[in-house]
């Protein structure tokens, strides 16, 4: 019997979506299943370009339906920017291969500056290109500067016709080989400072657009390209000045959210393979799964994966409910990018420790999952960058809650148009949050939720009595350890909110929070050992250590759920 908490292509029927969304999601699953595992792995190994996949997407109108805001849809029913169904497609693409997800992801990034623009001609052109099945690219980072947009060397020289001539190179730009439209960030040569920033639309097929190479050894085409005296007409300009800077950051806000559900899909496919293999592998006359350490590792992987899904599903609701007066998504967004994706690495590592050499075999999905899961924490800002961002919200979130209207589950067929009018990318210190404690209060009778709540309360005490001083605030190594502790509290909060909304089995919840209690203790020990930690902070760290509540019967019931995954899904050959 399939586990209702995990995606299984054999039973997948997303009835919570409208009929056309259900059809497209199911059609995508069927396309991969009909393609088969052998072809999927062979294309991955040979670095084949994704032409046939993109042809399928064009034929079905997949990208056009999911990525065209209603305002640009020309009245065509079904087209909208709906974060809930975008998340569902991320999970499917991750399940079958990150190369497919990547072509979709960088299309989303390339569209961000366009949909935020006041340039009606550019928006109409983008909508038309989508309807033709074209992909898009996001020309932000550079070889010398990375994503440091303050230092861009893409230079735009004013031309006599009122436009510009653009010269410069971009590096690590997905879909740069095939994009019908590339959103490119640069700066004017005649204007100093932020007022000189420009976002403009380029065409990868233009003679002045020079494709240099694919900078990675992969089916993903992560390009280096160079513009040489590229003509930028007025109709190509998407943003100028500070608005161009904001469009870059706000686009990343939209795009980075997609990493969490891609990570979930990777882990789900790998888990079916790992549990099935371990259950059928005989060592010393017993199945591998008879060994206690194997059961513990696979059960930990399972509950961590469930936690990833619960957090990400709940974060969708905050994204879709966001507005000028509710910007809580600005915390939950880097959490999905940083916390969920690093949890994905832990899930794969736990399973790999069990299946060992099997994880290297070329005929399994697991071998590519073990490689691809590493990329997601490193895209759209490193873990460290996103942890530092998360820290900006810690005091308001933990200590200074305000009343916000309750956020329901958001699976309605609505257009998330606020994502393209987020406004200036600043003022994070003014973002306010609802009280995190009621989510824990609702499950106070669950032993490990109560145990973790003790640690969360202890973190509040740390912030009020032992927070880093001015000098320590410049020690990013110390701050990141604090950030990990705070991230765990936020992670636990949204997991509990979603658990209440979905009626999650309390055995699974208790086992999951036993893992989180151990994680909190481990990060507290890490803080204790930091060079600059004060004696007061060291004492606090040791005082925050907790042992999870052990319940062998509960653990056995959760293990039964894990063991039941064996044989429930294997991709068609």
C-alpha positions in Angstrom: 0.0 0.0 0.0 1.4 3.4 -1.0 2.4 5.9 1.7 0.0 8.8 1.4 2.8 11.2 2.6 5.1 10.5 -0.3 4.7 11.1 -4.0 4.2 7.9 -5.9 3.7 8.0 -9.7 1.6 4.8 -9.6 -1.1 6.4 -7.4 -0.6 10.1 -8.1 -3.9 12.0 -8.7 -3.8 15.6 -7.4 -7.5 16.0 -6.9 -7.0 19.2 -4.9 -6.2 21.0 -8.2 -8.5 22.0 -11.1 -9.0 19.5 -13.9 -6.5 21.1 -16.4 -3.8 21.3 -13.7 -4.5 17.7 -12.8 -4.2 16.7 -16.4 -0.9 18.5 -17.0 0.7 17.2 -13.9 -0.4 13.6 -14.6 0.6 14.0 -18.3 4.1 15.0 -17.1 4.4 12.0 -14.9 3.2 9.7 -17.7 5.7 11.2 -20.1 8.6 10.3 -17.8 7.2 6.9 -17.0 6.7 6.0 -20.7 10.3 7.2 -21.3 11.5 4.7 -18.8 14.4 4.5 -16.3 17.0 3.2 -18.7 16.6 6.2 -21.1 16.3 8.6 -18.2 19.7 7.5 -16.7 21.4 7.2 -20.1 20.5 10.8 -21.0 21.8 11.9 -17.6 25.1 10.0 -18.2 25.6 11.2 -21.8 24.7 14.8 -20.9 22.1 14.9 -23.7 20.3 18.2 -24.2 16.7 18.2 -23.2 15.2 18.9 -26.5 12.6 16.1 -26.5 11.5 17.1 -22.9 11.1 20.8 -24.0 9.2 19.6 -27.1 6.8 17.8 -24.8 6.4 20.9 -22.6 5.7 23.0 -25.7 3.2 20.5 -27.1 1.2 20.5 -23.8 1.6 24.2 -23.1 3.1 23.3 -19.7 5.4 26.2 -19.1 2.9 28.7 -20.7 0.0 27.5 -18.5 2.0 27.4 -15.3 4.2 30.5 -15.7 2.0 33.1 -17.4 0.2 35.4 -15.0 -3.5 35.9 -15.6 -3.0 39.5 -16.6 -0.8 38.4 -19.5 -2.9 35.4 -20.5 -5.1 37.2 -23.0 -8.2 35.7 -21.4 -7.0 32.1 -21.8 -8.5 30.1 -18.9 -6.0 28.1 -16.7 -3.0 30.4 -17.2 -1.9 31.8 -13.9 1.1 32.0 -11.6 0.0 29.6 -8.9 2.7 28.8 -6.3 0.9 25.6 -5.2 0.9 24.0 -8.5 4.4 25.3 -9.4 5.6 23.5 -6.2 3.9 20.3 -7.3 5.7 20.4 -10.7 9.0 21.1 -9.0 8.5 17.9 -7.0 7.8 15.9 -10.1 10.8 17.3 -12.0 13.0 16.6 -9.0 11.7 13.1 -8.8 12.8 12.3 -12.3 15.9 14.4 -12.6 17.3 17.8 -11.7 18.3 18.5 -15.3 14.6 18.8 -16.2 13.8 20.9 -13.1 16.8 23.2 -13.9 15.5 24.2 -17.4 12.2 25.1 -15.8 13.8 26.9 -12.8 15.9 29.2 -14.9 12.9 29.9 -17.1 11.2 31.1 -13.9 14.1 33.3 -13.0 14.3 34.7 -16.5 10.6 35.6 -16.4 10.9 37.4 -13.0 12.3 40.8 -14.3 9.8 40.7 -17.2 6.7 40.1 -15.1 7.8 42.8 -12.7 8.4 45.3 -15.5 6.1 48.2 -16.6 7.2 47.4 -20.2 3.9 46.1 -21.7 5.6 45.3 -25.0 8.2 43.1 -23.3 5.5 41.4 -21.2 3.5 40.6 -24.3 6.6 39.3 -26.1 7.4 37.0 -23.1 3.8 35.7 -23.1 4.0 34.9 -26.8 7.3 33.2 -26.5 6.0 31.0 -23.7 3.0 30.1 -25.8 5.5 29.0 -28.5 7.3 26.7 -26.0 10.4 28.9 -25.6 12.5 28.8 -22.5 14.1 31.8 -20.7 17.3 32.7 -18.9 18.4 35.0 -16.1 21.6 36.9 -17.0 22.8 38.1 -13.6 26.0 36.5 -12.4 29.5 37.0 -13.8 32.7 35.0 -13.8 34.7 37.6 -11.8 32.0 38.9 -9.5 29.5 36.0 -9.1 26.1 37.4 -8.1 27.6 40.6 -6.7 25.4 42.9 -8.7 27.1 46.0 -7.3 30.1 45.1 -9.5 28.6 44.2 -12.8 30.8 44.6 -15.8 28.0 44.3 -18.4 28.2 47.9 -19.7 25.5 49.7 -21.7 26.6 52.7 -23.7 23.8 55.1 -24.8 23.2 55.1 -28.6 21.9 57.8 -30.9 18.6 56.1 -31.3 17.7 56.5 -27.6 18.7 52.9 -26.8 22.0 51.4 -25.7 24.8 49.2 -27.0 25.6 46.4 -24.5 29.0 44.8 -24.1 30.1 42.3 -21.5 29.9 38.7 -20.4 27.7 36.6 -18.1 28.6 33.4 -16.5 26.7 30.5 -15.0 23.5 31.3 -16.9 21.1 28.4 -17.3 19.3 28.0 -20.7 21.8 30.5 -22.2 22.1 28.3 -25.2 18.4 28.3 -26.2 16.5 31.1 -24.4 14.1 33.0 -26.5 14.5 35.8 -24.0 17.4 36.4 -21.6 16.8 39.0 -18.8 20.3 40.7 -18.5 21.5 42.9 -15.7 24.0 45.7 -16.5 24.9 49.3 -15.8 25.1 52.4 -17.9 28.5 53.9 -18.7 27.1 57.5 -18.4 25.5 57.2 -14.9 27.2 56.5 -11.7 25.9 54.5 -8.8 22.5 52.7 -8.4 20.8 55.0 -10.8 22.8 53.4 -13.6 21.5 49.9 -13.3 19.5 48.4 -16.2 17.7 45.2 -16.7 17.1 44.5 -20.4 15.8 41.6 -22.6 18.2 39.9 -25.0 17.7 37.1 -27.6 20.2 34.2 -27.5 19.8 33.9 -31.3 20.9 37.5 -32.1 24.2 37.8 -34.0 25.7 40.0 -31.3 25.0 37.3 -28.7 28.0 34.9 -28.5 27.6 31.6 -26.7 31.0 30.7 -25.2 30.4 27.3 -23.6 28.6 25.2 -21.1 30.6 25.7 -17.9 29.4 22.4 -16.3 29.6 18.7 -17.4 25.9 18.1 -17.5 22.7 18.1 -19.5 22.0 21.4 -17.8 23.3 24.0 -20.2 24.8 26.4 -17.6 26.3 28.9 -20.1 28.9 31.5 -20.4 27.8 34.1 -23.0 29.1 37.4 -24.2 27.4 40.4 -25.8 29.4 42.4 -28.3 27.9 45.8 -29.1 24.4 44.2 -28.6 21.6 46.7 -29.7 19.2 47.4 -26.8 16.1 49.2 -28.0 13.7 51.1 -25.7 11.3 48.1 -25.9 14.0 45.9 -24.6 14.5 47.8 -21.3 12.8 46.2 -18.4 14.0 48.2 -15.4 16.3 51.1 -14.7 18.0 52.5 -11.6 17.1 51.1 -8.2 14.1 49.3 -9.7 16.5 47.1 -11.6 18.4 46.2 -8.4 15.1 45.4 -6.7 13.9 43.3 -9.6 17.1 41.1 -9.3 16.6 40.4 -5.6 12.8 40.0 -5.9 13.3 37.5 -8.7 15.6 35.5 -6.6 12.9 35.6 -3.8 10.5 33.9 -6.2 13.0 31.5 -7.7 14.7 30.2 -4.6 11.5 28.8 -3.2 11.5 26.2 -6.0 14.6 24.5 -4.6 12.8 22.9 -1.6 10.3 20.9 -3.6 12.9 19.8 -6.1 14.9 18.4 -3.2 11.9 16.6 -1.9 11.3 14.9 -5.2 14.9 13.7 -5.4 14.7 12.2 -1.9 11.4 10.5 -2.6 12.6 8.6 -5.6 15.9 7.7 -3.9 13.9 6.4 -0.8 11.9 4.0 -2.8 15.1 2.5 -4.2 16.9 2.5 -0.9 14.2 0.8 1.2 13.4 -1.7 -1.5 17.1 -2.7 -1.8 17.7 -2.8 1.9 14.6 -4.9 2.5 15.7 -7.5 -0.1 19.4 -7.6 0.7 20.4 -10.6 2.9 23.5 -10.3 5.2 24.5 -12.9 7.7 21.3 -14.7 7.0 19.0 -11.7 7.8 17.6 -8.8 5.7 19.7 -5.7 6.1 16.6 -4.0 7.6 16.8 -6.4 10.6 19.7 -4.5 12.0 18.8 -1.8 14.6 21.1 0.9 13.2 19.7 0.4 9.7 16.2 0.8 11.0 17.2 3.9 12.8 18.9 5.5 9.8 16.0 4.7 7.4 13.4 5.9 9.9 15.3 9.1 10.5 15.5 9.6 6.7 11.8 9.1 6.4 10.7 11.5 9.1 13.1 14.1 7.9 11.6 13.8 4.5 8.1 14.1 5.9 9.3 17.2 7.8 10.6 18.7 4.5 7.2 18.2 2.9 5.2 19.6 5.8 7.4 22.7 6.0 7.4 23.4 2.3 3.6 22.8 1.9 2.9 25.3 4.7 5.3 27.8 3.3 3.3 27.8 0.1 0.4 29.2 2.0 2.4 32.2 3.3 3.8 32.9 -0.2 0.3 32.9 -1.6 -1.1 35.1 1.2 1.7 37.6 1.0 1.1 41.3 0.5 2.5 44.7 1.4 1.4 44.3 5.0 2.3 40.6 5.3 5.9 39.8 4.3 6.4 36.8 6.5 7.4 34.9 3.3 10.7 36.7 3.4 11.7 34.5 6.3 10.0 31.3 5.2 11.6 31.6 1.7 15.3 31.4 2.7 14.2 28.7 5.2 12.9 26.5 2.3 16.1 27.2 0.3 18.5 26.6 3.2 16.9 24.3 5.7 14.8 22.0 3.5 17.6 21.5 1.0 20.2 20.7 3.6 17.7 18.3 5.2 17.6 16.7 1.7 21.4 16.1 1.9 20.9 14.4 5.3 18.2 12.2 4.0 20.3 11.0 1.1 23.4 10.5 3.3 21.4 8.4 5.8 20.1 6.1 3.1 23.5 5.9 1.4 25.0 4.7 4.6 22.5 1.8 4.5 22.8 0.8 0.8 26.5 1.6 0.6 28.0 0.4 -2.7 24.6 0.1 -4.3 24.4 3.9 -4.3 27.2 4.1 -6.9 25.7 1.7 -9.5 25.0 3.3 -12.8 21.6 1.6 -13.4 20.0 3.2 -10.3 18.5 6.6 -9.9 20.2 6.9 -6.5 23.7 7.5 -8.0 22.5 10.7 -9.7 20.4 11.7 -6.7 23.5 11.5 -4.5 25.2 14.0 -6.8 22.2 16.3 -7.6 21.1 16.8 -4.0 24.4 18.6 -3.3 23.6 21.3 -5.8 20.4 22.7 -4.3 21.8 24.1 -1.0 24.4 25.9 -3.2 22.1 27.6 -5.7 20.3 31.0 -5.3 22.7 31.9 -2.5 24.8 29.6 -0.3 23.6 28.2 2.9 25.7 30.8 4.7 24.1 33.7 2.8 20.6 32.4 3.6 21.4 31.7 7.2 22.7 35.3 7.6 19.5 36.5 6.0 17.3 34.4 8.3 19.1 35.9 11.4 17.7 39.3 10.5 14.3 38.1 11.5 15.2 36.3 14.7 14.4 38.9 17.4 11.0 39.9 15.9 10.0 36.3 15.3 10.9 34.9 18.7 10.2 37.9 21.0 7.8 40.4 19.4 4.8 38.7 17.7 1.8 40.6 16.4 -1.7 39.6 15.5 -2.0 38.4 11.9 -5.1 36.9 10.4 -5.0 33.1 10.3 -3.5 31.8 7.1 -5.6 28.9 5.6 -4.4 26.2 3.3 -4.0 27.8 -0.1 -4.8 25.4 -2.9 -7.3 27.7 -4.7 -6.9 28.5 -8.4 -5.7 32.0 -7.8 -3.0 34.2 -9.4 -0.1 35.1 -7.0 0.4 38.5 -8.5 1.9 40.1 -5.5 5.2 38.2 -6.2 5.7 40.6 -9.1 5.1 43.8 -7.1 7.0 43.0 -4.0 8.4 46.6 -3.9 11.8 47.7 -2.6 14.1 44.9 -1.5 14.8 46.4 2.0 13.2 46.8 5.4 13.6 43.3 6.6 13.9 44.4 10.2 10.4 45.7 10.1 8.8 42.4 9.1 6.5 41.1 11.9 5.3 37.6 12.6 2.5 35.8 14.4 3.2 34.1 17.7 5.0 30.8 17.1 4.0 29.3 20.4 0.4 28.3 19.6 1.6 25.8 17.0 3.6 24.1 19.8 0.8 24.4 22.3 -1.5 22.4 20.0 0.8 19.4 20.3 2.0 19.9 23.9 0.9 16.3 24.7 3.3 14.9 22.1 6.4 14.1 24.2 9.1 15.2 21.8 7.2 18.3 20.7 7.2 19.3 24.4 10.9 18.5 24.7 11.7 20.6 21.7 9.6 23.4 23.0 11.9 23.6 26.1 14.8 24.2 23.7 12.8 26.8 21.7 12.0 28.7 25.0 15.7 28.4 25.9 16.6 30.1 22.7 14.4 33.0 23.6 16.3 33.3 26.8 19.5 33.3 24.9 18.4 36.2 22.7 17.4 38.3 25.7 20.3 37.5 28.1 23.3 36.2 26.1 22.9 37.4 22.6 26.1 38.2 20.6 27.5 41.6 21.5 28.7 44.2 19.0 32.1 42.6 18.5 30.6 39.1 18.2 28.1 40.4 15.7 31.0 40.7 13.3 31.9 37.0 13.8 29.9 35.3 11.1 31.1 31.9 12.2 29.5 32.3 15.6 26.4 33.9 14.2 25.8 31.1 11.8 25.7 28.6 14.7 23.0 30.8 16.3 21.2 30.9 13.0 21.0 27.1 12.8 19.3 27.1 16.2 16.8 29.7 15.2 16.1 27.9 11.9 15.2 24.8 13.8 12.5 26.6 15.7 11.0 28.1 12.5 11.2 24.7 10.9 9.4 23.1 13.8 6.7 25.8 13.8 5.6 25.4 10.2 5.8 21.6 10.5 3.4 21.7 13.4 1.0 24.2 11.7 0.8 21.8 8.7 0.5 18.8 10.9 -2.6 20.3 12.5 -4.1 21.2 9.1 -3.5 17.7 7.7 -4.1 15.5 10.7 -0.6 14.0 10.6 -0.1 10.7 12.4 1.2 11.6 15.9 3.7 8.7 15.9 5.4 10.2 12.8 5.3 13.7 14.4 6.8 12.5 17.7 9.5 10.6 15.9 10.3 13.6 13.7 10.6 15.9 16.7 12.9 13.4 18.4 15.3 14.0 15.5 14.8 17.8 15.8 15.7 17.6 19.6 18.9 15.8 18.7 19.7 18.4 16.0 19.1 21.3 18.4 21.4 19.7 20.9 24.1 19.2 18.2 24.0 22.8 17.2 24.1 23.9 20.8 27.3 21.9 21.2 28.7 23.5 18.1 28.0 27.0 19.6 29.6 25.9 22.8 32.8 25.2 20.9 33.1 28.4 19.0 36.3 30.4 19.6 34.5 33.6 20.5 31.7 32.1 22.6 31.5 33.7 26.1 31.4 31.8 29.3 27.7 32.7 29.6 27.0 31.5 26.1 28.9 28.3 26.7 26.9 27.7 29.9 23.6 28.4 28.0 24.6 26.0 25.3 25.1 23.1 27.7 21.9 24.0 29.5 20.0 23.7 26.2 20.9 20.1 25.6 18.1 17.7 25.8 17.6 13.9 25.2 14.7 12.9 23.1 11.9 11.0 24.7 12.3 7.3 23.8 9.3 5.2 23.0 10.2 1.8 21.5 6.6 1.0 20.5 6.2 4.4 18.7 9.5 3.8 16.9 8.4 0.3 15.9 5.1 1.7 14.4 7.0 4.3 12.4 9.4 1.7 11.2 6.4 -0.3 9.9 5.5 2.6 7.7 9.1 2.8 6.3 9.3 -0.9 5.7 6.0 -0.9 3.8 7.7 1.4 1.2 9.6 -1.7 -0.1 8.4 -2.6 -3.6 5.7 0.1 -3.7 7.4 1.9 -6.6 10.0 1.2 -9.2 10.3 3.3 -12.4 9.3 1.5 -15.5 12.4 0.1 -17.3 
